[in-house]
Amino acid sequence: MQTGKLIKKAIAPLTAILFLAFCYLHKEAFRNLTSFPPDSLLCIVALYLLFHLTNALVLKQLSDKINPAGNLLFFVGVNQISSAWNYVAPLRLAQFGSRALLLKKHLQISISQSAAQFSIASIFNVICNVAATLLILFIEPQAVPNALLLTLAGLATLGGMATCLYLPRLSRSNASWMQELAGPFQVLRGMDAFKLLSLNSIQITLSTAITYVLFQGAGLVFELTDCILIATASVLLSIVSLTPGNLGYKELSLTLLGSWLGLEQGPLLAALMLDRAIQLGLTLSLAAIFSLSLQRLSPP
């Protein structure tokens, strides 16, 4: 027990030390970002806005099964405010907590139902991103080292996620909290699954486009498959944030993955840090705007 607590406490400082060391080693690459094309920056911001819109559509799709009163802008606001809170605590605890409280306050969706929503969204996220990774491995196995091992791990993950999606539908518990938790799983229909898969596929396309524009602006030499793999890995790493907002941990992991794929380490790290700055600036700005207007956007 003590060892587990020590490991949890050590993750954030160790990540910070490693991250700062990496940044120092590649400080020259950060200077080169001054020549990053402004039109590429605007393109990335526009793509992120579309990404946030699809995130809100996912939340609306799940919430409408419980209470169809919320409009799309309201869900954009809920997502942005909760995303800003994600930078407060690790493991997405603050993100989930703030989102659950907002949905309970404005839509009377219980904490258990919000937990189920969060789980369903995460499961579909994992399924789609692992499937996209497997598609690359099948099409171009030579593009990734140890492709066979990764393929087997991916197939096992897909099986596990499908099981997680199906098991709550079998729940026969009489406990009220368990019924609330299983309810959103049980009302999912084929068309709902199709819509969620489609929205996640759009998000993967948008993430790949963002990565492509980012790498191109940073002067990296890369293939389209690199962009897809980095984009899907980025989403999968965000499912469980080991540090608040996955700060440092995500950038380090993606830099190591990119190096494994043959990308130049310094420019890649610099590009990922620029991406983080854009994400953080956009999230905090939108969260501030919607914090002031969410009451007016919420259902009467």
URKA-V286869 format. One record per pair of residues at least 24 apart in sequence whose ideal C-beta (glycine too) atoms are under 7 Angstrom apart, sorted by the first residue. I is the first residue (numbers start at 1). J is the second residue. If there is no record, write none. Layout:
{{I;J} {I;J}}
This chain:
{{11;242} {11;243} {12;243} {15;243} {15;248} {15;249} {15;252} {16;248} {18;252} {19;248} {19;251} {19;252} {22;252} {22;255} {22;269} {26;265} {26;266} {26;269} {26;270} {28;266} {29;266} {29;267} {29;269} {29;270} {30;270} {32;270} {33;270} {33;274} {36;217} {36;218} {36;274} {37;217} {40;213} {40;216} {40;217} {43;213} {44;210} {44;213} {44;214} {44;278} {45;278} {45;282} {47;206} {47;209} {47;210} {48;210} {48;278} {48;279} {48;282} {50;206} {51;203} {51;206} {51;207} {52;76} {52;79} {52;80} {54;199} {54;202} {54;203} {54;206} {55;79} {57;199} {58;121} {58;196} {58;199} {61;192} {61;195} {61;196} {62;117} {62;120} {62;121} {62;184} {63;103} {63;107} {63;109} {63;117} {65;184} {65;187} {66;109} {66;113} {66;184} {67;107} {67;108} {67;109} {69;107} {69;299} {70;107} {70;299} {71;297} {73;297} {74;294} {74;297} {74;298} {77;290} {77;294} {77;297} {78;102} {78;103} {80;283} {80;286} {80;287} {80;290} {81;287} {81;290} {81;291} {81;294} {83;283} {83;287} {84;283} {84;284} {84;287} {86;241} {86;245} {87;244} {87;245} {88;244} {89;244} {90;241} {90;242} {90;243} {90;244} {91;240} {91;241} {92;241} {106;298} {106;299} {107;299} {110;180} {112;177} {112;180} {112;181} {113;180} {113;183} {113;184} {115;181} {116;181} {116;183} {116;184} {116;185} {117;184} {120;184} {120;185} {122;239} {123;161} {123;164} {123;165} {124;196} {124;197} {124;200} {125;200} {125;235} {125;239} {126;157} {126;161} {126;236} {126;239} {127;158} {127;161} {128;197} {128;200} {128;201} {128;204} {129;204} {129;232} {129;235} {129;236} {130;154} {130;157} {130;158} {131;158} {132;204} {132;228} {132;232} {133;229} {133;232} {136;225} {136;228} {136;229} {140;225} {143;223} {143;225} {144;229} {144;261} {145;260} {204;231} {204;232} {207;231} {207;234} {207;235} {214;271} {214;274} {214;275} {215;271} {218;267} {218;270} {218;271} {219;267} {220;263} {220;264} {220;267} {220;268} {220;271} {222;263} {226;261} {226;263} {229;261} {230;254} {230;257} {230;258} {233;257} {251;276}}
